[in-house]
Amino acid sequence: MVRPDSENVLVIAELKWIALAIEHLLISRDRSSNYPFVLPYLEIMNRVLEVKNMNRRILEWNASYNLDIFEIVEFSNKLDAITGNANVNTKYTNIKEIWGWFEMVRTTLRVGRHLSQNGCETAPTNAQKMKEDMVATLADIDNAGKTHGGELLRAARQITKNCRQHADELFVEVKDHFGNVVEIMRDDNIEERGHRWSRMHIRRRTGRTRTTNEMAHYGALTAIFSNMENETYAKEVLSDVKDFIREIQDITPEEIRRSRDLIRPYMRKEMVFSDAKRMEILEDFVDLLEVGCSVEGWFFKLNFSNAIMTP
C-alpha cells in the first residue's frame, strides 16, 4: 500500500489513503495513551466507524466514474466484517456505555490535569454539594443499568458500589481551627503533579528528545512504586509477590525480548505522527475527490506532515 506499483496518480493516492487509514485504526494499540487514558480497542472501534464512512464515500465516487480499484473494495469488506460481527458490536456497545458512566463519575469528582489554581476553571467545591452531585450521578447509573440489564447491570452495580464505599473518604469536610467548613480544590492535582515532576527531572537528565521514551520505559514501574503503600493495591495486586526486588532482578533477556514482540509486533515508523493531523489528511482526501479537485496537493500535504514511506 505504501509503495504501490501503479503509475496512475489516483490509484497511488487511494492506496496511500488506505495505508494511512490502517495506521489510524491500529495506532491506539501500538502507542501509549496520553491523558485522559483511553481503552485501545474501544478507540479502534470508534475509528473503524469513522474510517468506514469515509471509505464508503470513496467507493461510491469510484463507482460513479466506473473505477474499480480492488484494494478499496477489499478494505471496505474488511471494515464491514468487523462492524457486522454481532459479538464485536455487543461488546463495543457495552464497553462504550460503561466508559460513559466512568466519565460521568470523573466529571462529578472534578478530575482534571491542571497543576495549580492559576487560570484553573475548577473552583474550590463544597464537600456536601459535591456529595449530592455524586448521589445524583450514581442514581442515574443505577437506573441505566436496570434499564439495560445483564452485563451492564452488573457493571453499573460494581461502579456504584465502589463509589459509595469510598464516599466518606471522597467528600470529607475540611474545617479551619475555628470549626468553619473550608472549600478546597477536590481533584487529582497531587497525582498529576507527581507525573509532571517525573517528566521534569527526566528532561533535565536526558534532554527533551528522550523524555517520552524514558516515561514509556519507566512510567509503569513508577506507578507501581507509588502504589506500594496503598493497602488495597498491595493486597489485590502484589499479594502473590514474595520478594519484589528479586522478582524484578530475575527477568531474563529472553523474557524482555518476548515482551517487546508482544507490545509492538509490527513495529514501523508512522506515515503521520500526529493523530489530529492524520485524521485531517484522511478527510481532506475524500473531500478533494468529491469536489473534483486534483490529488497532487494532497500528496504535498501528506509529505509535508513528516510522512515516512517505509514498508
C-alpha positions in Angstrom: 0.0 0.0 0.0 2.7 2.4 0.9 4.8 1.8 -2.2 2.3 1.0 -5.0 3.5 -0.2 -8.4 0.8 1.7 -10.4 1.6 4.8 -12.4 -1.9 6.1 -12.1 -1.8 9.1 -9.6 -5.3 8.4 -8.4 -4.7 4.8 -7.7 -1.5 5.6 -5.9 -3.3 8.2 -3.8 -6.1 5.8 -2.8 -3.6 3.1 -1.9 -1.7 5.5 0.3 -5.0 6.6 1.8 -5.8 3.0 2.8 -2.3 2.7 4.3 -2.8 5.8 6.3 -6.3 4.7 7.4 -5.0 1.4 8.6 -2.3 3.2 10.6 -5.0 5.5 12.1 -7.0 2.4 13.1 -4.2 0.4 14.8 -2.0 3.1 16.3 -4.0 3.1 19.5 -2.9 -0.4 20.1 0.8 0.4 19.5 1.2 3.8 21.1 1.0 4.6 24.8 -2.1 6.7 25.7 -2.0 10.3 26.7 -4.1 11.8 29.4 -7.0 11.2 29.9 -6.3 7.5 29.2 -8.2 5.6 26.5 -9.2 2.0 26.1 -7.3 0.9 22.9 -9.9 -1.4 21.4 -12.7 0.9 22.2 -10.8 3.7 20.4 -10.1 1.4 17.5 -13.8 0.6 17.0 -14.7 4.3 17.2 -12.1 4.9 14.4 -13.4 2.0 12.4 -16.8 3.6 12.2 -15.3 6.9 11.1 -13.0 5.3 8.5 -15.8 3.1 7.2 -17.9 6.1 6.4 -15.0 7.8 4.5 -14.1 4.6 2.7 -17.8 4.2 1.6 -17.7 7.7 0.1 -14.5 6.8 -1.9 -16.1 3.6 -3.0 -19.2 5.5 -4.2 -17.1 8.1 -6.0 -15.1 5.4 -7.8 -18.3 3.6 -8.9 -19.7 6.9 -10.3 -16.6 7.2 -12.5 -16.5 3.4 -13.4 -13.3 3.0 -11.4 -12.8 -0.5 -9.9 -9.9 -0.3 -7.5 -9.7 -3.7 -5.9 -8.0 -2.5 -2.7 -10.7 0.0 -1.8 -13.3 -2.8 -2.2 -11.3 -5.2 -0.2 -10.8 -2.6 2.6 -14.5 -2.0 2.6 -15.2 -5.7 3.0 -12.8 -6.0 5.9 -14.4 -3.0 7.7 -17.9 -4.5 7.1 -16.7 -7.8 8.6 -15.7 -6.0 11.8 -18.8 -3.8 12.2 -21.1 -6.6 11.1 -19.8 -9.0 13.8 -22.6 -9.4 16.4 -20.3 -10.3 19.2 -18.0 -7.3 18.5 -21.0 -4.9 18.3 -22.4 -6.2 21.6 -19.0 -5.8 23.4 -18.4 -2.4 21.8 -21.9 -1.1 22.9 -21.4 -2.4 26.4 -17.9 -1.0 26.9 -18.9 2.3 25.4 -21.8 2.6 27.8 -19.7 1.6 30.8 -16.9 4.1 29.7 -19.6 6.8 29.6 -20.6 6.0 33.2 -16.9 6.2 34.2 -16.6 9.6 32.6 -19.8 10.8 34.5 -18.1 9.8 37.8 -14.8 11.6 36.7 -16.8 14.7 35.8 -18.6 14.8 39.1 -15.3 14.3 41.0 -13.8 17.2 39.1 -10.9 15.1 37.8 -8.6 17.3 35.8 -4.9 17.7 34.9 -4.3 21.3 35.9 -1.2 21.9 38.0 -2.2 24.9 40.1 -5.2 27.1 40.7 -3.8 29.8 38.3 -6.1 30.0 35.3 -8.0 26.9 36.5 -11.7 26.6 35.7 -12.4 24.3 38.5 -13.3 26.3 41.6 -13.0 25.1 45.3 -16.0 22.9 46.0 -18.3 22.4 49.0 -18.0 18.8 50.0 -21.7 18.4 50.8 -22.7 19.9 47.4 -20.2 17.6 45.6 -21.6 14.6 47.5 -25.1 15.5 46.4 -24.0 15.6 42.8 -22.4 12.2 43.2 -25.6 10.7 44.7 -27.5 12.0 41.6 -24.8 10.6 39.2 -24.9 7.2 40.9 -28.7 7.2 40.8 -28.5 7.8 37.0 -26.0 5.0 36.6 -28.2 2.6 38.7 -31.3 3.4 36.5 -29.4 3.0 33.3 -28.1 -0.4 34.5 -31.6 -1.6 35.4 -32.9 -0.5 32.0 -30.2 -2.4 30.1 -29.9 -5.5 32.4 -27.4 -8.3 32.0 -23.7 -7.4 31.9 -24.4 -3.6 32.0 -26.5 -4.1 35.2 -23.6 -5.9 36.8 -21.1 -3.2 35.7 -23.4 -0.4 37.0 -23.7 -2.1 40.4 -20.0 -2.5 40.6 -19.3 1.1 39.8 -21.9 2.5 42.2 -20.9 0.1 44.9 -17.2 1.2 44.8 -18.1 4.9 44.8 -20.5 4.5 47.7 -18.0 2.6 49.7 -15.5 5.4 49.4 -17.9 8.3 49.7 -16.8 9.1 53.2 -13.2 9.4 52.0 -14.0 11.4 48.9 -16.2 14.0 50.5 -14.6 14.7 53.9 -15.3 18.2 55.0 -12.2 20.3 55.7 -12.5 22.7 58.7 -10.3 25.5 59.9 -9.2 25.9 63.6 -12.4 27.8 64.3 -14.5 24.9 63.1 -15.7 26.6 59.9 -16.0 24.5 56.7 -13.3 25.4 54.2 -14.0 24.9 50.5 -10.9 23.3 48.8 -9.9 22.0 45.4 -11.1 18.4 45.0 -9.3 16.8 42.1 -6.3 14.6 41.1 -3.9 17.5 41.3 -1.4 15.6 43.5 -1.2 12.6 41.1 -0.8 14.9 38.1 2.0 16.9 39.9 3.8 13.6 40.5 3.6 12.7 36.8 4.9 16.2 35.8 7.7 16.0 38.4 8.9 12.8 36.9 8.9 14.3 33.4 10.7 17.4 34.5 13.5 15.5 36.1 13.9 13.1 33.2 14.1 16.1 30.8 16.8 17.7 33.0 18.8 14.5 33.0 18.4 13.3 29.4 17.3 16.2 27.3 13.9 16.8 25.6 14.1 14.2 22.9 14.4 11.3 25.3 11.8 12.4 27.8 8.8 10.5 26.2 10.9 7.3 25.7 12.1 7.4 29.4 8.5 7.9 30.6 7.3 5.0 28.5 10.1 2.8 29.8 9.7 3.6 33.5 6.3 5.2 33.9 4.6 1.9 34.7 7.3 1.0 37.3 7.0 4.4 38.9 3.2 3.9 39.2 3.9 0.5 40.9 6.2 2.2 43.4 3.8 5.0 44.1 1.1 2.5 44.9 3.1 0.2 47.2 1.8 1.9 50.3 -1.8 1.6 49.1 -3.3 -1.1 51.2 -5.8 -2.3 48.5 -3.1 -2.3 45.8 -0.7 -4.3 48.0 -3.5 -6.8 48.8 -5.0 -7.3 45.4 -2.1 -6.9 43.1 1.1 -7.6 45.0 -0.2 -10.3 47.3 1.5 -13.1 45.3 4.9 -11.3 45.1 7.1 -12.7 47.8 10.3 -10.7 47.1 9.6 -7.6 45.0 13.3 -6.7 44.3 14.1 -10.3 43.4 11.1 -10.6 41.1 12.4 -7.6 39.1 16.0 -8.8 39.0 15.1 -12.3 37.8 13.7 -11.1 34.5 15.8 -12.8 31.7 16.9 -11.2 28.4 14.7 -13.7 26.6 11.6 -12.6 28.6 12.4 -9.0 27.7 12.7 -9.9 24.0 9.3 -11.7 24.1 7.7 -8.8 25.8 8.8 -6.4 23.1 7.4 -8.7 20.5 4.0 -8.7 22.3 4.0 -4.9 22.8 4.8 -3.9 19.2 4.6 -7.0 16.9 4.6 -4.9 13.7 6.9 -2.1 14.7 7.3 0.6 12.0 7.6 4.3 11.7 4.3 6.2 11.3 3.4 7.8 8.0 1.9 10.7 10.0 2.8 11.0 13.7 0.1 13.4 14.8 -3.3 11.8 15.5 -5.2 15.1 14.7 -3.2 15.7 11.6 -3.7 12.2 10.3 -7.4 12.4 10.6 -7.4 15.8 8.9 -5.4 14.3 6.0 -7.8 11.3 5.6 -10.8 13.6 5.5 -9.1 16.1 3.1 -8.6 13.3 0.5 -12.3 12.3 0.5 -13.3 16.0 0.2 -11.0 16.6 -2.7 -12.4 13.7 -4.6 -16.0 14.8 -4.1 -15.4 18.4 -5.2 -13.4 17.3 -8.2 -10.0 18.8 -7.2 -6.6 17.3 -8.1 -5.0 15.0 -5.6 -1.4 16.3 -6.2 -2.0 18.9 -3.4 -3.0 16.1 -1.1 0.4 14.3 -1.8 2.2 17.5 -0.8 0.3 17.8 2.5 1.0 14.1 3.2 4.7 14.6 2.7 4.8 17.9 4.5 3.3 16.2 7.6 6.6 14.3 8.0 5.2 11.2 6.2 7.8 8.4 6.1 7.1 5.9 3.4 8.6 2.7 4.8 7.4 -0.8 4.2 
